[in-house]
Amino acid sequence: MSIENEFERATESPPLFNYLQEIIPLEDIRDFASPKRIGSIDFVKGFAIVFIMLAHSAAIWLNSENYYLYGLLFALLDFLGPSLFVFLSSLSVIFSIRNKQNKLPSKVLRMRIFSRGIIIILIATIYNVASLSIEAPSIPFPLNLWGWSILMFIGFSQIFSYYALRLTKLSRAILGIVIIFSSNFIRDLFFIPGIEEGNLIVIIVHYLVIGPIPMVPLLPGLAICFISTIFGEYLYEAMNKGTHDAYVGLYRIFMTWSIILILIGIGFGFQLYTRETILGGVFEYPNIALLDVANGPDFIDIPGMPEFLIRGRGPNLIYNLGAALLVISISFYFIDIKKKYGNFVKMLVYYGKVSLSLFFVHQIFLGLFSRHFGIILFLITDLTYIGLMGFLMYIWMEYANGVGSPEWLMAAMGRMGKKKRK
């Protein structure tokens, strides 16, 4: 056998099935897209996944007397949910790209980012089938494979953010602003009387861009990828400098822009809507149904939901981006500047590192209770449940090496890229 053939055999990648059976280092699973030395990012990601778990369980477990609290608090605190989670996921792509930019060929780096995105998208299709079979059983298979759920958008955001980074910060800011301020107009066009009836092109475009149940639709969500990468680069630059002055300067940038964006979002989105007055109704903007839930008791009469709280509207995205930056900047100040790193912070940092797995696992047991709990018993039960989910994640990650988890799949795809490079 020739030397060339021996070399090819020694360096070729093993079959995919056998390769994925190899043990993935636990640190690779924990840190597949996390900025090392910036604990606040994983802390906020953990904070976001805990809020999502609280919201999902409250929707099912709270009894009829206290159910209005779910509608009221979820509407007010929705910025802690999907938009914050997607913002952090898009922001973290910066570190995956910048850390390897001069170490890997651009083609290999691109394939690593794309493979991670595609894995999440494939997982999202399974999630869509399961969730839509409950929330919208009228949508048949295979149409229910598609939908802009949190996971679907996170998967695509990996790819969108990769291309966004090729643009200058100013270009990204302009594109983000254009997307935000044009999305309301574009989405309202779909509901001009007669435009969708019998128009197959309009129906298909609406299905692809908005989806059957638009949790995080492409419009205006795409703007997150352009804007989050700007702040991600500021964060990456400060992390590389590693000085106290660099961190304080970053904190001031984040805090200043958080206040500006929040005020702009409220200023452009103070108009009140109900499911009857907003074009598309609850089908196009599902969380406006929270207004009806909040108005459940006789002693509450809220006339409408302000536009900056309606997920999927342009002012809402501006407001949520500002609120996300505010949460990140406060966490960054106490954790990375003041070094307040107690047990509670460590717990949420761990939750942030396994947030994708938690997103799946916590939903498996939500059906154990239905309309059972008052507010006090709900809080006790739910906090216990969240702690149990964290314990299960610890067992899965520490003693089973996280095999089969989304984080494990991401780390596996990254190692495949390294193997091919070698």
FENPEGI-V750468 format. One record per pair of residues at least 24 apart in sequence whose ideal C-beta (glycine too) atoms are under 10 Angstrom apart, sorted by the first residue. I is the first residue (numbers start at 1). J is the second residue. Records with the same first field share a line. If there is no record, write none. Layout:
I: J  J
This chain:
11: 419  420  422
12: 419  420
13: 416  419  420  422
14: 416  419
16: 412  416
19: 412  415  416  419
20: 403  404  408  409  412  413  415  416
21: 403  412
22: 412  415  419
23: 401  402  403  408
24: 401  402  403  405  407  408  409  410  411  412  414  415
25: 401  411  415
26: 397  398  401  402  407  408  411
27: 353  411
28: 402  407  408  410  411  412  414  415  418
29: 353  354  357  397  401  402  403  405  406  407  408  409  410  411  412
30: 349  350  352  353  354  397  402  407  411
31: 95  353  407  411
32: 92  96  116  353  356  406  407  408  409  410  411  412  413  414  415
33: 88  89  91  92  93  94  95  96  113  116  158  353  356  407  410  411  414
34: 88  92  95  96  349  352  353  407
35: 91  92  94  95  96  98  99  232  235  236  239
36: 95  99  239
37: 239  240  242  336
38: 92  95  235  236  238  239  247  250  328  332  335  336
39: 331  332  335  336  339  340  341  345  346  348  349  352
40: 235  327  328  329  330  331  332  333  334  335  336  337  341  345  349  352
41: 88  91  92  95  232  235  239  328  331  332  335  336  349  352
42: 88  92  331  335  345  348  349  350  351  352  353  354  355
43: 327  328  331  332  334  335  336  341  344  345  346  347  348  349  350  351  352
44: 80  84  85  87  88  91  324  327  328  329  330  331  332  335  348  349  352
45: 84  85  87  88  89  91  92  328  348  349  351  352  353  354  355  356
46: 345  346  347  348  349  350  351  352  353  354  355  358  390
47: 80  84  85  88  327  328  331  345  348  349  351  352  355
48: 79  80  81  82  83  84  85  86  87  88  89  324  327  348  351  352  355
49: 80  81  84  85  88  348  351  352  354  355  356  357  358  359  362  386  389
50: 80  347  348  351  352  355  358  362  382  383  386  389  390
51: 77  78  79  80  81  84  85
52: 80  81  82  84  85  150  355  358  359  362  363
53: 351  358  359  361  362  363  366  382  385  386  389
54: 80  81  362  378  379  382  383  385  386
55: 80  81  82
56: 81  359  362  363  366  382
57: 362  363  365  366  368  369  373  378  381  382  385  386
58: 373  375  378  379  382
59: 290  293  366
60: 363  366  367  368  369  370  371  372  373
61: 366  368  369  370  371  372  373  377  378  381  382  385
62: 369  370  371  372  373  374  375  377  378  382
63: 369  370  371  372  373  374  375  377  378
64: 296  371
65: 296  297  371  374  375
66: 296  297  371  373  374  375  376  377  378
67: 293  294  296  297  371
68: 290  292  293  294  295  296  297  299  300
69: 293  294  296  297  375  378
70: 290  293  294  296  375  378
71: 287  289  290  291  292  293  294  295  296  300  302  305
72: 290  291  293  294  295  296  297  300  302
73: 290  294
74: 287  290  293  294
75: 287  288  289  290  291  293  294  302  305  306  309  310  311
76: 290  294  309
77: 309  323
78: 287  290  309  310  311  316  319  320  323
79: 262  265  308  309  311  316  319  320  321  322  323  324  326  327
80: 320  323  324  327
81: 150  215  216  287  311  320
82: 148  149  150  151  153  154  215  216  221  287  311  320
83: 150  153  216  221  224  311  316  317  319  320  321  323  324
84: 320  321  323  324  325  327  328
85: 150  151  153  154  216  324  352  355  356  359
86: 150  151  153  154  156  157  216  221  224  225  228  320  324
87: 157  224  225  227  228  231  232  320  321  323  324  325  327  328
88: 154  228  232  324  327  328  352  355
89: 120  150  151  153  154  155  157  158  161  224  225  228  355  356
90: 153  154  156  157  158  160  161  164  221  224  225  226  227  228  229  231  232
91: 157  161  224  225  227  228  229  230  231  232  233  235  236  324  328
92: 157  158  161  228  232  235
93: 117  157  158  159  160  161  162  164  165  225  228  229  232
94: 161  162  164  165  228  229  230  231  232  233  234  235  236  237  239
95: 232  235  236  239
96: 158  161  162  410  414
97: 158  161  162  165  229  232  236
98: 165  232  233  236  237  239  240
99: 236  240
100: 414  417  418
101: 165
103: 418  421
104: 417  418  421
105: 421
108: 417  418  420  421
109: 162  417  421
110: 159  162  163  417
111: 413  416  417  420
112: 158  162  410  413  414  415  416  417  418  420  421
113: 158  159  161  162  163  165  413  414  417
114: 158  159  162  413
115: 158  409  410  412  413  414  416  417
116: 154  155  158  159  406  409  410  411  412  413  414  417
117: 154  155  156  157  158  159  160  161  162  410  413
118: 155  156  158  159  413
119: 155  158  406  409  410  412  413
120: 151  152  153  154  155  156  157  158  356  406  409  410
121: 151  152  153  154  155  156  158  159
122: 151  155  409
123: 151  152  154  155  356  359  360  406  409
124: 148  149  150  151  152  153  154  155  156
125: 149  151  152  155
126: 151  360
127: 151  152  359  360  363
128: 152  211  212  213  215
130: 360  363
131: 213  215  363
132: 211  212  213
134: 367
135: 212  213  286
136: 212  213  283  286
138: 212
139: 212  213
143: 207  212
144: 212  213
146: 207  208  211  212
147: 207  210  211  212  213  214  215  216  217
148: 208  209  210  211  212  213  214  215  216  217  218  219  221  312
149: 211  213  214  215  216
150: 215  216  356  359
151: 215  216  356  359  360  406
152: 211  215  216  218
153: 211  215  216  217  218  221  222  224  225
154: 216  356  359  406
156: 216  218  221  222  225
157: 216  221  222  224  225  228  229
158: 225  410
159: 225
160: 218  221  222  224  225  226  229
161: 224  225  226  228  229  232
162: 225  229
163: 225  226  229
164: 222  224  225  226  227  228  229  230  232
165: 225  226  229  230  232  233
167: 226  229  230
168: 230
169: 226  227  229  230  231  233  234
170: 230
171: 226
172: 223  225  226  227  228  229  230  233
173: 223  226  227  230
174: 226
175: 222  223  225  226  227
176: 220  222  223  224  225  226  227  228  229  230  317  318  321
177: 223  226  227  314  318
178: 223  226
179: 218  219  220  221  222  223  224  225  226  227  314  317
180: 219  220  221  222  223  224  226  227  264  265  268  313  314  315  316  317  318  321
181: 220  223  268  314  315  318
182: 219  220  223  314
183: 209  217  218  219  220  221  222  223  312  313  314  317
184: 219  220  268  269  279  307  312  313  314  315  316
185: 219  314
186: 210  219  220
187: 214  217  219  220  279  280  284  285  312  313  314
188: 278  279  280  284
189: 279
190: 279  280  284
191: 278  279  280  281  283  284
192: 279
206: 280  284
210: 280  283  284  312
212: 283
213: 283  286
214: 280  283  284  285  286  287  311  312
215: 286  287  311  312
216: 311  312  317
217: 284  285  311  312
219: 312  314  317
220: 312  313  314  315  316  317  318
221: 311  312  317
222: 317
223: 314  317  318  321
224: 317  320  321  324
227: 257  261  317  318  321  324  325
228: 321  324  325
230: 257
231: 257  258  321  324  325  328  329
235: 328  332
238: 332  336
239: 336
244: 337
247: 332  333  336  337
248: 333  337
250: 329  332  333  336  337
251: 328  329  330  332  333  336  337
252: 329  333
253: 325  329
254: 324  325  326  327  328  329  330  331  332  333
255: 325  326  328  329  330  332  333
256: 325  329
257: 321  322  325  326  329
258: 321  322  323  324  325  326  327  328  329  330
259: 322  325  326  329
260: 318  322  325
261: 317  318  319  320  321  322  323  324  325  326
262: 308  318  319  320  321  322  323  324  325  326
263: 318  319  322
264: 308  315  318  319  321  322
265: 306  307  308  309  313  314  315  316  317  318  319  320  321  322  323
266: 306  307  308  309  315  318  319  322
267: 308  315  318  319
268: 307  308  313  314  315  316  318  319
269: 306  307  308  309  310  313  314  315  316  317  318  319
270: 306  307  308  315
271: 304  305  306  307  308  310  313  315
272: 302  303  304  305  306  307  309  310
273: 304  305  306  307  309  310  313
274: 302  303  304  305
275: 304  305
276: 304
277: 304
278: 304  305  307  310  312  313
280: 312
284: 310  312  313
285: 310  311  312  313  316
286: 310  311  312
287: 311  312  316
288: 312  313
347: 386  387  390
348: 390
350: 390  393  394  397
351: 386  389  390  393
353: 393  397  407
354: 389  390  392  393  394  396  397  402  405  406  407
355: 393  406  407
356: 405  406  407  408  409  410
357: 389  392  393  396  397  402  404  405  406  407  408
358: 386  389  390  392  393  405  406
359: 406
360: 405  406
361: 389  392  393  396  405
362: 386  388  389  390  392  393
364: 389
365: 389  392
